[in-house]
């Protein structure tokens, strides 16, 4: 199997080879690997790849998968509905049009 084309994170197109290279560069924690490679930061927010990334990291470290510290999950401070989001009064990009000269 050609490992350079095996995707570990399909959302962010992170290959197994890129993940291993990052580990070889010194990123030895799952959180730092996530920040460096982008694994687990895509649309699925890691639901499709973080367990595989943790297993790969465990194999690279030659430790049991249970010893891998998982990444920090940051849920929204306060859940909102789509209706609440749509009702927000958000200024357009570039500032308030009423303040234009």
mmCIF file as gemmi writes it, N, C-alpha and C atoms, coordinates in Angstrom:
data_model
loop_
_atom_site.group_PDB
_atom_site.id
_atom_site.type_symbol
_atom_site.label_atom_id
_atom_site.label_alt_id
_atom_site.label_comp_id
_atom_site.label_asym_id
_atom_site.label_entity_id
_atom_site.label_seq_id
_atom_site.pdbx_PDB_ins_code
_atom_site.Cartn_x
_atom_site.Cartn_y
_atom_site.Cartn_z
_atom_site.occupancy
_atom_site.B_iso_or_equiv
_atom_site.pdbx_formal_charge
_atom_site.auth_seq_id
_atom_site.auth_asym_id
_atom_site.pdbx_PDB_model_num
ATOM 1 N N . UNK Axp A 1 ? 0.84 -1.175 0 1 0 ? 1 A 1
ATOM 2 C CA . UNK Axp A 1 ? 0 0 0 1 0 ? 1 A 1
ATOM 3 C C . UNK Axp A 1 ? 0.89 1.243 0 1 0 ? 1 A 1
ATOM 4 N N . UNK Axp A 2 ? 0.52 2.24 -0.799 1 0 ? 2 A 1
ATOM 5 C CA . UNK Axp A 2 ? 1.28 3.48 -0.901 1 0 ? 2 A 1
ATOM 6 C C . UNK Axp A 2 ? 0.868 4.403 0.248 1 0 ? 2 A 1
ATOM 7 N N . UNK Axp A 3 ? 1.701 4.512 1.305 1 0 ? 3 A 1
ATOM 8 C CA . UNK Axp A 3 ? 1.362 5.269 2.502 1 0 ? 3 A 1
ATOM 9 C C . UNK Axp A 3 ? 1.302 6.772 2.265 1 0 ? 3 A 1
ATOM 10 N N . UNK Axp A 4 ? 1.999 7.296 1.252 1 0 ? 4 A 1
ATOM 11 C CA . UNK Axp A 4 ? 1.985 8.739 1.051 1 0 ? 4 A 1
ATOM 12 C C . UNK Axp A 4 ? 0.64 9.229 0.538 1 0 ? 4 A 1
ATOM 13 N N . UNK Axp A 5 ? -0.239 8.338 0.113 1 0 ? 5 A 1
ATOM 14 C CA . UNK Axp A 5 ? -1.562 8.715 -0.38 1 0 ? 5 A 1
ATOM 15 C C . UNK Axp A 5 ? -2.69 8.224 0.531 1 0 ? 5 A 1
ATOM 16 N N . UNK Axp A 6 ? -2.347 7.671 1.681 1 0 ? 6 A 1
ATOM 17 C CA . UNK Axp A 6 ? -3.357 7.214 2.62 1 0 ? 6 A 1
ATOM 18 C C . UNK Axp A 6 ? -3.761 8.389 3.495 1 0 ? 6 A 1
ATOM 19 N N . UNK Axp A 7 ? -5.045 8.763 3.439 1 0 ? 7 A 1
ATOM 20 C CA . UNK Axp A 7 ? -5.512 9.903 4.207 1 0 ? 7 A 1
ATOM 21 C C . UNK Axp A 7 ? -5.869 9.485 5.621 1 0 ? 7 A 1
ATOM 22 N N . UNK Axp A 8 ? -5.331 10.198 6.57 1 0 ? 8 A 1
ATOM 23 C CA . UNK Axp A 8 ? -5.679 10.012 7.968 1 0 ? 8 A 1
ATOM 24 C C . UNK Axp A 8 ? -6.88 10.899 8.302 1 0 ? 8 A 1
ATOM 25 N N . UNK Axp A 9 ? -6.883 12.123 7.766 1 0 ? 9 A 1
ATOM 26 C CA . UNK Axp A 9 ? -7.981 13.069 7.963 1 0 ? 9 A 1
ATOM 27 C C . UNK Axp A 9 ? -8.479 13.496 6.582 1 0 ? 9 A 1
ATOM 28 N N . UNK Axp A 10 ? -9.632 12.985 6.198 1 0 ? 10 A 1
ATOM 29 C CA . UNK Axp A 10 ? -10.167 13.292 4.87 1 0 ? 10 A 1
ATOM 30 C C . UNK Axp A 10 ? -10.659 14.732 4.762 1 0 ? 10 A 1
ATOM 31 N N . UNK Axp A 11 ? -11.178 15.286 5.848 1 0 ? 11 A 1
ATOM 32 C CA . UNK Axp A 11 ? -11.7 16.66 5.798 1 0 ? 11 A 1
ATOM 33 C C . UNK Axp A 11 ? -10.594 17.673 5.494 1 0 ? 11 A 1
ATOM 34 N N . UNK Axp A 12 ? -9.421 17.464 6.075 1 0 ? 12 A 1
ATOM 35 C CA . UNK Axp A 12 ? -8.32 18.409 5.909 1 0 ? 12 A 1
ATOM 36 C C . UNK Axp A 12 ? -7.209 17.866 5.008 1 0 ? 12 A 1
ATOM 37 N N . UNK Axp A 13 ? -7.456 16.725 4.365 1 0 ? 13 A 1
ATOM 38 C CA . UNK Axp A 13 ? -6.479 16.118 3.444 1 0 ? 13 A 1
ATOM 39 C C . UNK Axp A 13 ? -5.116 15.883 4.093 1 0 ? 13 A 1
ATOM 40 N N . UNK Axp A 14 ? -5.119 15.417 5.335 1 0 ? 14 A 1
ATOM 41 C CA . UNK Axp A 14 ? -3.872 15.097 6.034 1 0 ? 14 A 1
ATOM 42 C C . UNK Axp A 14 ? -3.565 13.629 5.786 1 0 ? 14 A 1
ATOM 43 N N . UNK Axp A 15 ? -2.404 13.377 5.184 1 0 ? 15 A 1
ATOM 44 C CA . UNK Axp A 15 ? -2.028 11.997 4.895 1 0 ? 15 A 1
ATOM 45 C C . UNK Axp A 15 ? -1.316 11.372 6.092 1 0 ? 15 A 1
ATOM 46 N N . UNK Axp A 16 ? -1.277 10.063 6.091 1 0 ? 16 A 1
ATOM 47 C CA . UNK Axp A 16 ? -0.563 9.321 7.112 1 0 ? 16 A 1
ATOM 48 C C . UNK Axp A 16 ? 0.911 9.711 7.104 1 0 ? 16 A 1
ATOM 49 N N . UNK Axp A 17 ? 1.468 9.904 5.912 1 0 ? 17 A 1
ATOM 50 C CA . UNK Axp A 17 ? 2.874 10.3 5.795 1 0 ? 17 A 1
ATOM 51 C C . UNK Axp A 17 ? 3.111 11.68 6.418 1 0 ? 17 A 1
ATOM 52 N N . UNK Axp A 18 ? 2.219 12.633 6.178 1 0 ? 18 A 1
ATOM 53 C CA . UNK Axp A 18 ? 2.359 13.968 6.768 1 0 ? 18 A 1
ATOM 54 C C . UNK Axp A 18 ? 2.29 13.909 8.289 1 0 ? 18 A 1
ATOM 55 N N . UNK Axp A 19 ? 1.391 13.081 8.805 1 0 ? 19 A 1
ATOM 56 C CA . UNK Axp A 19 ? 1.255 12.907 10.252 1 0 ? 19 A 1
ATOM 57 C C . UNK Axp A 19 ? 2.538 12.332 10.838 1 0 ? 19 A 1
ATOM 58 N N . UNK Axp A 20 ? 3.076 11.307 10.19 1 0 ? 20 A 1
ATOM 59 C CA . UNK Axp A 20 ? 4.32 10.688 10.661 1 0 ? 20 A 1
ATOM 60 C C . UNK Axp A 20 ? 5.501 11.646 10.55 1 0 ? 20 A 1
ATOM 61 N N . UNK Axp A 21 ? 5.551 12.414 9.473 1 0 ? 21 A 1
ATOM 62 C CA . UNK Axp A 21 ? 6.626 13.404 9.309 1 0 ? 21 A 1
ATOM 63 C C . UNK Axp A 21 ? 6.568 14.451 10.416 1 0 ? 21 A 1
ATOM 64 N N . UNK Axp A 22 ? 5.364 14.891 10.768 1 0 ? 22 A 1
ATOM 65 C CA . UNK Axp A 22 ? 5.201 15.877 11.839 1 0 ? 22 A 1
ATOM 66 C C . UNK Axp A 22 ? 5.692 15.292 13.165 1 0 ? 22 A 1
ATOM 67 N N . UNK Axp A 23 ? 5.38 14.033 13.406 1 0 ? 23 A 1
ATOM 68 C CA . UNK Axp A 23 ? 5.865 13.368 14.617 1 0 ? 23 A 1
ATOM 69 C C . UNK Axp A 23 ? 7.394 13.336 14.616 1 0 ? 23 A 1
ATOM 70 N N . UNK Axp A 24 ? 7.981 13.002 13.485 1 0 ? 24 A 1
ATOM 71 C CA . UNK Axp A 24 ? 9.441 12.962 13.362 1 0 ? 24 A 1
ATOM 72 C C . UNK Axp A 24 ? 10.071 14.343 13.564 1 0 ? 24 A 1
ATOM 73 N N . UNK Axp A 25 ? 9.309 15.4 13.266 1 0 ? 25 A 1
ATOM 74 C CA . UNK Axp A 25 ? 9.8 16.769 13.442 1 0 ? 25 A 1
ATOM 75 C C . UNK Axp A 25 ? 9.71 17.228 14.895 1 0 ? 25 A 1
ATOM 76 N N . UNK Axp A 26 ? 9.103 16.407 15.749 1 0 ? 26 A 1
ATOM 77 C CA . UNK Axp A 26 ? 9.06 16.738 17.167 1 0 ? 26 A 1
ATOM 78 C C . UNK Axp A 26 ? 7.685 17 17.744 1 0 ? 26 A 1
ATOM 79 N N . UNK Axp A 27 ? 6.657 16.922 16.935 1 0 ? 27 A 1
ATOM 80 C CA . UNK Axp A 27 ? 5.296 17.106 17.442 1 0 ? 27 A 1
ATOM 81 C C . UNK Axp A 27 ? 4.828 15.767 17.998 1 0 ? 27 A 1
ATOM 82 N N . UNK Axp A 28 ? 4.975 15.595 19.298 1 0 ? 28 A 1
ATOM 83 C CA . UNK Axp A 28 ? 4.774 14.275 19.894 1 0 ? 28 A 1
ATOM 84 C C . UNK Axp A 28 ? 3.484 14.122 20.69 1 0 ? 28 A 1
ATOM 85 N N . UNK Axp A 29 ? 2.703 15.183 20.803 1 0 ? 29 A 1
ATOM 86 C CA . UNK Axp A 29 ? 1.406 15.12 21.48 1 0 ? 29 A 1
ATOM 87 C C . UNK Axp A 29 ? 0.308 15.263 20.433 1 0 ? 29 A 1
ATOM 88 N N . UNK Axp A 30 ? -0.829 14.653 20.689 1 0 ? 30 A 1
ATOM 89 C CA . UNK Axp A 30 ? -1.929 14.715 19.73 1 0 ? 30 A 1
ATOM 90 C C . UNK Axp A 30 ? -2.391 16.161 19.513 1 0 ? 30 A 1
ATOM 91 N N . UNK Axp A 31 ? -2.404 16.958 20.573 1 0 ? 31 A 1
ATOM 92 C CA . UNK Axp A 31 ? -2.822 18.364 20.439 1 0 ? 31 A 1
ATOM 93 C C . UNK Axp A 31 ? -1.867 19.13 19.524 1 0 ? 31 A 1
ATOM 94 N N . UNK Axp A 32 ? -0.566 18.936 19.677 1 0 ? 32 A 1
ATOM 95 C CA . UNK Axp A 32 ? 0.387 19.652 18.816 1 0 ? 32 A 1
ATOM 96 C C . UNK Axp A 32 ? 0.337 19.117 17.384 1 0 ? 32 A 1
ATOM 97 N N . UNK Axp A 33 ? 0.106 17.834 17.222 1 0 ? 33 A 1
ATOM 98 C CA . UNK Axp A 33 ? -0.047 17.265 15.881 1 0 ? 33 A 1
ATOM 99 C C . UNK Axp A 33 ? -1.299 17.821 15.207 1 0 ? 33 A 1
ATOM 100 N N . UNK Axp A 34 ? -2.347 17.989 15.981 1 0 ? 34 A 1
ATOM 101 C CA . UNK Axp A 34 ? -3.594 18.562 15.453 1 0 ? 34 A 1
ATOM 102 C C . UNK Axp A 34 ? -3.351 19.99 14.979 1 0 ? 34 A 1
ATOM 103 N N . UNK Axp A 35 ? -2.662 20.77 15.79 1 0 ? 35 A 1
ATOM 104 C CA . UNK Axp A 35 ? -2.411 22.168 15.441 1 0 ? 35 A 1
ATOM 105 C C . UNK Axp A 35 ? -1.46 22.294 14.256 1 0 ? 35 A 1
ATOM 106 N N . UNK Axp A 36 ? -0.494 21.401 14.164 1 0 ? 36 A 1
ATOM 107 C CA . UNK Axp A 36 ? 0.504 21.487 13.093 1 0 ? 36 A 1
ATOM 108 C C . UNK Axp A 36 ? -0.016 20.959 11.757 1 0 ? 36 A 1
ATOM 109 N N . UNK Axp A 37 ? -0.718 19.815 11.81 1 0 ? 37 A 1
ATOM 110 C CA . UNK Axp A 37 ? -1.158 19.182 10.563 1 0 ? 37 A 1
ATOM 111 C C . UNK Axp A 37 ? -2.591 19.546 10.175 1 0 ? 37 A 1
ATOM 112 N N . UNK Axp A 38 ? -3.417 19.885 11.152 1 0 ? 38 A 1
ATOM 113 C CA . UNK Axp A 38 ? -4.823 20.152 10.886 1 0 ? 38 A 1
ATOM 114 C C . UNK Axp A 38 ? -5.697 18.929 11.063 1 0 ? 38 A 1
ATOM 115 N N . UNK Axp A 39 ? -5.103 17.799 11.433 1 0 ? 39 A 1
ATOM 116 C CA . UNK Axp A 39 ? -5.892 16.589 11.635 1 0 ? 39 A 1
ATOM 117 C C . UNK Axp A 39 ? -6.943 16.854 12.718 1 0 ? 39 A 1
ATOM 118 N N . UNK Axp A 40 ? -8.192 16.542 12.413 1 0 ? 40 A 1
ATOM 119 C CA . UNK Axp A 40 ? -9.266 16.715 13.381 1 0 ? 40 A 1
ATOM 120 C C . UNK Axp A 40 ? -9.873 18.098 13.42 1 0 ? 40 A 1
ATOM 121 N N . UNK Axp A 41 ? -9.482 18.983 12.515 1 0 ? 41 A 1
ATOM 122 C CA . UNK Axp A 41 ? -10.007 20.351 12.548 1 0 ? 41 A 1
ATOM 123 C C . UNK Axp A 41 ? -10.983 20.635 11.409 1 0 ? 41 A 1
ATOM 124 N N . UNK Axp A 42 ? -11.325 19.644 10.653 1 0 ? 42 A 1
ATOM 125 C CA . UNK Axp A 42 ? -12.202 19.838 9.499 1 0 ? 42 A 1
ATOM 126 C C . UNK Axp A 42 ? -13.668 19.816 9.861 1 0 ? 42 A 1
ATOM 127 N N . UNK Axp A 43 ? -14.477 19.59 8.851 1 0 ? 43 A 1
ATOM 128 C CA . UNK Axp A 43 ? -15.933 19.624 8.979 1 0 ? 43 A 1
ATOM 129 C C . UNK Axp A 43 ? -16.436 18.699 10.08 1 0 ? 43 A 1
ATOM 130 N N . UNK Axp A 44 ? -15.848 17.519 10.197 1 0 ? 44 A 1
ATOM 131 C CA . UNK Axp A 44 ? -16.349 16.55 11.178 1 0 ? 44 A 1
ATOM 132 C C . UNK Axp A 44 ? -15.801 16.793 12.58 1 0 ? 44 A 1
ATOM 133 N N . UNK Axp A 45 ? -14.869 17.754 12.713 1 0 ? 45 A 1
ATOM 134 C CA . UNK Axp A 45 ? -14.257 18.08 14.003 1 0 ? 45 A 1
ATOM 135 C C . UNK Axp A 45 ? -13.652 16.856 14.697 1 0 ? 45 A 1
ATOM 136 N N . UNK Axp A 46 ? -13.055 15.983 13.902 1 0 ? 46 A 1
ATOM 137 C CA . UNK Axp A 46 ? -12.338 14.843 14.445 1 0 ? 46 A 1
ATOM 138 C C . UNK Axp A 46 ? -13.143 13.586 14.66 1 0 ? 46 A 1
ATOM 139 N N . UNK Axp A 47 ? -14.426 13.627 14.377 1 0 ? 47 A 1
ATOM 140 C CA . UNK Axp A 47 ? -15.246 12.424 14.593 1 0 ? 47 A 1
ATOM 141 C C . UNK Axp A 47 ? -14.831 11.279 13.677 1 0 ? 47 A 1
ATOM 142 N N . UNK Axp A 48 ? -14.225 11.618 12.546 1 0 ? 48 A 1
ATOM 143 C CA . UNK Axp A 48 ? -13.827 10.582 11.599 1 0 ? 48 A 1
ATOM 144 C C . UNK Axp A 48 ? -12.358 10.25 11.612 1 0 ? 48 A 1
ATOM 145 N N . UNK Axp A 49 ? -11.545 10.942 12.437 1 0 ? 49 A 1
ATOM 146 C CA . UNK Axp A 49 ? -10.109 10.691 12.334 1 0 ? 49 A 1
ATOM 147 C C . UNK Axp A 49 ? -9.336 10.729 13.645 1 0 ? 49 A 1
ATOM 148 N N . UNK Axp A 50 ? -9.847 11.357 14.689 1 0 ? 50 A 1
ATOM 149 C CA . UNK Axp A 50 ? -9.025 11.501 15.883 1 0 ? 50 A 1
ATOM 150 C C . UNK Axp A 50 ? -8.719 10.173 16.567 1 0 ? 50 A 1
ATOM 151 N N . UNK Axp A 51 ? -9.647 9.225 16.532 1 0 ? 51 A 1
ATOM 152 C CA . UNK Axp A 51 ? -9.332 7.927 17.142 1 0 ? 51 A 1
ATOM 153 C C . UNK Axp A 51 ? -8.239 7.218 16.347 1 0 ? 51 A 1
ATOM 154 N N . UNK Axp A 52 ? -8.295 7.334 15.019 1 0 ? 52 A 1
ATOM 155 C CA . UNK Axp A 52 ? -7.244 6.735 14.184 1 0 ? 52 A 1
ATOM 156 C C . UNK Axp A 52 ? -5.916 7.456 14.395 1 0 ? 52 A 1
ATOM 157 N N . UNK Axp A 53 ? -5.965 8.782 14.545 1 0 ? 53 A 1
ATOM 158 C CA . UNK Axp A 53 ? -4.748 9.554 14.798 1 0 ? 53 A 1
ATOM 159 C C . UNK Axp A 53 ? -4.137 9.152 16.14 1 0 ? 53 A 1
ATOM 160 N N . UNK Axp A 54 ? -4.975 8.949 17.146 1 0 ? 54 A 1
ATOM 161 C CA . UNK Axp A 54 ? -4.485 8.518 18.459 1 0 ? 54 A 1
ATOM 162 C C . UNK Axp A 54 ? -3.86 7.124 18.377 1 0 ? 54 A 1
ATOM 163 N N . UNK Axp A 55 ? -4.482 6.237 17.619 1 0 ? 55 A 1
ATOM 164 C CA . UNK Axp A 55 ? -3.912 4.899 17.449 1 0 ? 55 A 1
ATOM 165 C C . UNK Axp A 55 ? -2.576 4.96 16.715 1 0 ? 55 A 1
ATOM 166 N N . UNK Axp A 56 ? -2.489 5.81 15.698 1 0 ? 56 A 1
ATOM 167 C CA . UNK Axp A 56 ? -1.234 5.964 14.962 1 0 ? 56 A 1
ATOM 168 C C . UNK Axp A 56 ? -0.153 6.548 15.863 1 0 ? 56 A 1
ATOM 169 N N . UNK Axp A 57 ? -0.508 7.531 16.669 1 0 ? 57 A 1
ATOM 170 C CA . UNK Axp A 57 ? 0.458 8.116 17.596 1 0 ? 57 A 1
ATOM 171 C C . UNK Axp A 57 ? 0.927 7.085 18.616 1 0 ? 57 A 1
ATOM 172 N N . UNK Axp A 58 ? 0.014 6.265 19.096 1 0 ? 58 A 1
ATOM 173 C CA . UNK Axp A 58 ? 0.391 5.207 20.035 1 0 ? 58 A 1
ATOM 174 C C . UNK Axp A 58 ? 1.377 4.238 19.386 1 0 ? 58 A 1
ATOM 175 N N . UNK Axp A 59 ? 1.135 3.896 18.131 1 0 ? 59 A 1
ATOM 176 C CA . UNK Axp A 59 ? 2.055 3.003 17.413 1 0 ? 59 A 1
ATOM 177 C C . UNK Axp A 59 ? 3.423 3.666 17.225 1 0 ? 59 A 1
ATOM 178 N N . UNK Axp A 60 ? 3.424 4.947 16.906 1 0 ? 60 A 1
ATOM 179 C CA . UNK Axp A 60 ? 4.696 5.661 16.731 1 0 ? 60 A 1
ATOM 180 C C . UNK Axp A 60 ? 5.474 5.73 18.035 1 0 ? 60 A 1
ATOM 181 N N . UNK Axp A 61 ? 4.777 5.871 19.145 1 0 ? 61 A 1
ATOM 182 C CA . UNK Axp A 61 ? 5.422 5.942 20.46 1 0 ? 61 A 1
ATOM 183 C C . UNK Axp A 61 ? 5.697 4.563 21.054 1 0 ? 61 A 1
ATOM 184 N N . UNK Axp A 62 ? 5.101 3.529 20.46 1 0 ? 62 A 1
ATOM 185 C CA . UNK Axp A 62 ? 5.19 2.162 20.991 1 0 ? 62 A 1
ATOM 186 C C . UNK Axp A 62 ? 4.609 2.095 22.408 1 0 ? 62 A 1
ATOM 187 N N . UNK Axp A 63 ? 3.421 2.698 22.562 1 0 ? 63 A 1
ATOM 188 C CA . UNK Axp A 63 ? 2.705 2.681 23.829 1 0 ? 63 A 1
ATOM 189 C C . UNK Axp A 63 ? 1.263 2.241 23.594 1 0 ? 63 A 1
ATOM 190 N N . UNK Axp A 64 ? 0.568 1.814 24.635 1 0 ? 64 A 1
ATOM 191 C CA . UNK Axp A 64 ? -0.842 1.451 24.475 1 0 ? 64 A 1
ATOM 192 C C . UNK Axp A 64 ? -1.675 2.683 24.1 1 0 ? 64 A 1
ATOM 193 N N . UNK Axp A 65 ? -2.69 2.523 23.244 1 0 ? 65 A 1
ATOM 194 C CA . UNK Axp A 65 ? -3.527 3.655 22.845 1 0 ? 65 A 1
ATOM 195 C C . UNK Axp A 65 ? -4.169 4.386 24.022 1 0 ? 65 A 1
ATOM 196 N N . UNK Axp A 66 ? -4.434 3.683 25.109 1 0 ? 66 A 1
ATOM 197 C CA . UNK Axp A 66 ? -5.043 4.312 26.281 1 0 ? 66 A 1
ATOM 198 C C . UNK Axp A 66 ? -4.165 5.355 26.941 1 0 ? 66 A 1
ATOM 199 N N . UNK Axp A 67 ? -2.877 5.354 26.64 1 0 ? 67 A 1
ATOM 200 C CA . UNK Axp A 67 ? -1.962 6.331 27.221 1 0 ? 67 A 1
ATOM 201 C C . UNK Axp A 67 ? -1.884 7.628 26.418 1 0 ? 67 A 1
ATOM 202 N N . UNK Axp A 68 ? -2.54 7.671 25.272 1 0 ? 68 A 1
ATOM 203 C CA . UNK Axp A 68 ? -2.519 8.875 24.439 1 0 ? 68 A 1
ATOM 204 C C . UNK Axp A 68 ? -3.537 9.871 24.979 1 0 ? 68 A 1
ATOM 205 N N . UNK Axp A 69 ? -3.059 11.059 25.279 1 0 ? 69 A 1
ATOM 206 C CA . UNK Axp A 69 ? -3.941 12.117 25.771 1 0 ? 69 A 1
ATOM 207 C C . UNK Axp A 69 ? -4.67 12.729 24.576 1 0 ? 69 A 1
ATOM 208 N N . UNK Axp A 70 ? -5.999 12.724 24.633 1 0 ? 70 A 1
ATOM 209 C CA . UNK Axp A 70 ? -6.8 13.228 23.523 1 0 ? 70 A 1
ATOM 210 C C . UNK Axp A 70 ? -6.797 14.749 23.498 1 0 ? 70 A 1
ATOM 211 N N . UNK Axp A 71 ? -7.257 15.314 22.395 1 0 ? 71 A 1
ATOM 212 C CA . UNK Axp A 71 ? -7.254 16.763 22.226 1 0 ? 71 A 1
ATOM 213 C C . UNK Axp A 71 ? -8.345 17.406 23.066 1 0 ? 71 A 1
ATOM 214 N N . UNK Axp A 72 ? -8.214 18.7 23.26 1 0 ? 72 A 1
ATOM 215 C CA . UNK Axp A 72 ? -9.185 19.469 24.018 1 0 ? 72 A 1
ATOM 216 C C . UNK Axp A 72 ? -10.415 19.722 23.163 1 0 ? 72 A 1
ATOM 217 N N . UNK Axp A 73 ? -11.568 19.373 23.694 1 0 ? 73 A 1
ATOM 218 C CA . UNK Axp A 73 ? -12.817 19.613 22.979 1 0 ? 73 A 1
ATOM 219 C C . UNK Axp A 73 ? -13.39 20.911 23.513 1 0 ? 73 A 1
ATOM 220 N N . UNK Axp A 74 ? -13.69 21.815 22.6 1 0 ? 74 A 1
ATOM 221 C CA . UNK Axp A 74 ? -14.193 23.132 22.986 1 0 ? 74 A 1
ATOM 222 C C . UNK Axp A 74 ? -15.603 23.331 22.435 1 0 ? 74 A 1
ATOM 223 N N . UNK Axp A 75 ? -16.611 22.945 23.218 1 0 ? 75 A 1
ATOM 224 C CA . UNK Axp A 75 ? -17.984 23.147 22.745 1 0 ? 75 A 1
ATOM 225 C C . UNK Axp A 75 ? -18.328 24.632 22.775 1 0 ? 75 A 1
ATOM 226 N N . UNK Axp A 76 ? -19.379 25.034 22.097 1 0 ? 76 A 1
ATOM 227 C CA . UNK Axp A 76 ? -19.789 26.44 22.155 1 0 ? 76 A 1
ATOM 228 C C . UNK Axp A 76 ? -20.063 26.848 23.601 1 0 ? 76 A 1
ATOM 229 N N . UNK Axp A 77 ? -19.805 28.107 23.924 1 0 ? 77 A 1
ATOM 230 C CA . UNK Axp A 77 ? -20.044 28.598 25.284 1 0 ? 77 A 1
ATOM 231 C C . UNK Axp A 77 ? -21.517 28.471 25.642 1 0 ? 77 A 1
ATOM 232 N N . UNK Axp A 78 ? -22.361 28.73 24.671 1 0 ? 78 A 1
ATOM 233 C CA . UNK Axp A 78 ? -23.795 28.64 24.883 1 0 ? 78 A 1
ATOM 234 C C . UNK Axp A 78 ? -24.441 28.194 23.576 1 0 ? 78 A 1
ATOM 235 N N . UNK Axp A 79 ? -25.116 27.059 23.551 1 0 ? 79 A 1
ATOM 236 C CA . UNK Axp A 79 ? -25.74 26.599 22.302 1 0 ? 79 A 1
ATOM 237 C C . UNK Axp A 79 ? -26.753 27.605 21.774 1 0 ? 79 A 1
ATOM 238 N N . UNK Axp A 80 ? -26.815 27.729 20.447 1 0 ? 80 A 1
ATOM 239 C CA . UNK Axp A 80 ? -27.763 28.626 19.79 1 0 ? 80 A 1
ATOM 240 C C . UNK Axp A 80 ? -28.463 27.877 18.671 1 0 ? 80 A 1
ATOM 241 N N . UNK Axp A 81 ? -29.692 28.266 18.408 1 0 ? 81 A 1
ATOM 242 C CA . UNK Axp A 81 ? -30.426 27.69 17.284 1 0 ? 81 A 1
ATOM 243 C C . UNK Axp A 81 ? -30.074 28.482 16.022 1 0 ? 81 A 1
ATOM 244 N N . UNK Axp A 82 ? -30.402 27.929 14.866 1 0 ? 82 A 1
ATOM 245 C CA . UNK Axp A 82 ? -30.183 28.651 13.621 1 0 ? 82 A 1
ATOM 246 C C . UNK Axp A 82 ? -31.043 29.913 13.571 1 0 ? 82 A 1
ATOM 247 N N . UNK Axp A 83 ? -32.231 29.853 14.135 1 0 ? 83 A 1
ATOM 248 C CA . UNK Axp A 83 ? -33.105 31.025 14.158 1 0 ? 83 A 1
ATOM 249 C C . UNK Axp A 83 ? -32.464 32.156 14.961 1 0 ? 83 A 1
ATOM 250 N N . UNK Axp A 84 ? -31.831 31.819 16.086 1 0 ? 84 A 1
ATOM 251 C CA . UNK Axp A 84 ? -31.151 32.837 16.889 1 0 ? 84 A 1
ATOM 252 C C . UNK Axp A 84 ? -29.972 33.431 16.117 1 0 ? 84 A 1
ATOM 253 N N . UNK Axp A 85 ? -29.234 32.596 15.424 1 0 ? 85 A 1
ATOM 254 C CA . UNK Axp A 85 ? -28.112 33.091 14.633 1 0 ? 85 A 1
ATOM 255 C C . UNK Axp A 85 ? -28.59 34.002 13.516 1 0 ? 85 A 1
ATOM 256 N N . UNK Axp A 86 ? -29.678 33.614 12.852 1 0 ? 86 A 1
ATOM 257 C CA . UNK Axp A 86 ? -30.21 34.411 11.747 1 0 ? 86 A 1
ATOM 258 C C . UNK Axp A 86 ? -30.732 35.758 12.227 1 0 ? 86 A 1
ATOM 259 N N . UNK Axp A 87 ? -31.175 35.822 13.456 1 0 ? 87 A 1
ATOM 260 C CA . UNK Axp A 87 ? -31.736 37.066 13.986 1 0 ? 87 A 1
ATOM 261 C C . UNK Axp A 87 ? -30.678 38.045 14.489 1 0 ? 87 A 1
ATOM 262 N N . UNK Axp A 88 ? -29.427 37.632 14.542 1 0 ? 88 A 1
ATOM 263 C CA . UNK Axp A 88 ? -28.369 38.524 15.029 1 0 ? 88 A 1
ATOM 264 C C . UNK Axp A 88 ? -28.2 39.72 14.103 1 0 ? 88 A 1
ATOM 265 N N . UNK Axp A 89 ? -27.962 40.872 14.699 1 0 ? 89 A 1
ATOM 266 C CA . UNK Axp A 89 ? -27.71 42.089 13.93 1 0 ? 89 A 1
ATOM 267 C C . UNK Axp A 89 ? -26.196 42.221 13.75 1 0 ? 89 A 1
ATOM 268 N N . UNK Axp A 90 ? -25.709 41.69 12.655 1 0 ? 90 A 1
ATOM 269 C CA . UNK Axp A 90 ? -24.28 41.667 12.383 1 0 ? 90 A 1
ATOM 270 C C . UNK Axp A 90 ? -23.96 42.719 11.329 1 0 ? 90 A 1
ATOM 271 N N . UNK Axp A 91 ? -23.009 43.618 11.622 1 0 ? 91 A 1
ATOM 272 C CA . UNK Axp A 91 ? -22.655 44.626 10.612 1 0 ? 91 A 1
ATOM 273 C C . UNK Axp A 91 ? -21.999 43.971 9.405 1 0 ? 91 A 1
ATOM 274 N N . UNK Axp A 92 ? -22.166 44.562 8.229 1 0 ? 92 A 1
ATOM 275 C CA . UNK Axp A 92 ? -21.552 43.983 7.034 1 0 ? 92 A 1
ATOM 276 C C . UNK Axp A 92 ? -20.027 44.094 7.099 1 0 ? 92 A 1
ATOM 277 N N . UNK Axp A 93 ? -19.331 43.277 6.326 1 0 ? 93 A 1
ATOM 278 C CA . UNK Axp A 93 ? -17.876 43.36 6.322 1 0 ? 93 A 1
ATOM 279 C C . UNK Axp A 93 ? -17.419 44.756 5.941 1 0 ? 93 A 1
ATOM 280 N N . UNK Axp A 94 ? -16.377 45.229 6.605 1 0 ? 94 A 1
ATOM 281 C CA . UNK Axp A 94 ? -15.851 46.553 6.293 1 0 ? 94 A 1
ATOM 282 C C . UNK Axp A 94 ? -16.444 47.639 7.167 1 0 ? 94 A 1
ATOM 283 N N . UNK Axp A 95 ? -17.28 47.302 8.131 1 0 ? 95 A 1
ATOM 284 C CA . UNK Axp A 95 ? -17.807 48.305 9.035 1 0 ? 95 A 1
ATOM 285 C C . UNK Axp A 95 ? -19.261 48.622 8.805 1 0 ? 95 A 1
ATOM 286 N N . UNK Axp A 96 ? -19.744 49.596 9.527 1 0 ? 96 A 1
ATOM 287 C CA . UNK Axp A 96 ? -21.143 50.016 9.485 1 0 ? 96 A 1
ATOM 288 C C . UNK Axp A 96 ? -21.373 50.93 8.281 1 0 ? 96 A 1
ATOM 289 N N . UNK Axp A 97 ? -22.306 50.593 7.385 1 0 ? 97 A 1
ATOM 290 C CA . UNK Axp A 97 ? -22.537 51.429 6.211 1 0 ? 97 A 1
ATOM 291 C C . UNK Axp A 97 ? -23.055 52.825 6.566 1 0 ? 97 A 1
ATOM 292 N N . UNK Axp A 98 ? -23.632 52.968 7.741 1 0 ? 98 A 1
ATOM 293 C CA . UNK Axp A 98 ? -24.156 54.275 8.167 1 0 ? 98 A 1
ATOM 294 C C . UNK Axp A 98 ? -23.022 55.221 8.525 1 0 ? 98 A 1
ATOM 295 N N . UNK Axp A 99 ? -21.836 54.677 8.819 1 0 ? 99 A 1
ATOM 296 C CA . UNK Axp A 99 ? -20.696 55.516 9.172 1 0 ? 99 A 1
ATOM 297 C C . UNK Axp A 99 ? -19.882 55.919 7.943 1 0 ? 99 A 1
ATOM 298 N N . UNK Axp A 100 ? -20.273 55.472 6.756 1 0 ? 100 A 1
ATOM 299 C CA . UNK Axp A 100 ? -19.526 55.79 5.534 1 0 ? 100 A 1
ATOM 300 C C . UNK Axp A 100 ? -19.634 57.279 5.228 1 0 ? 100 A 1
ATOM 301 N N . UNK Axp A 101 ? -18.565 57.879 4.675 1 0 ? 101 A 1
ATOM 302 C CA . UNK Axp A 101 ? -18.581 59.318 4.376 1 0 ? 101 A 1
ATOM 303 C C . UNK Axp A 101 ? -19.531 59.663 3.265 1 0 ? 101 A 1
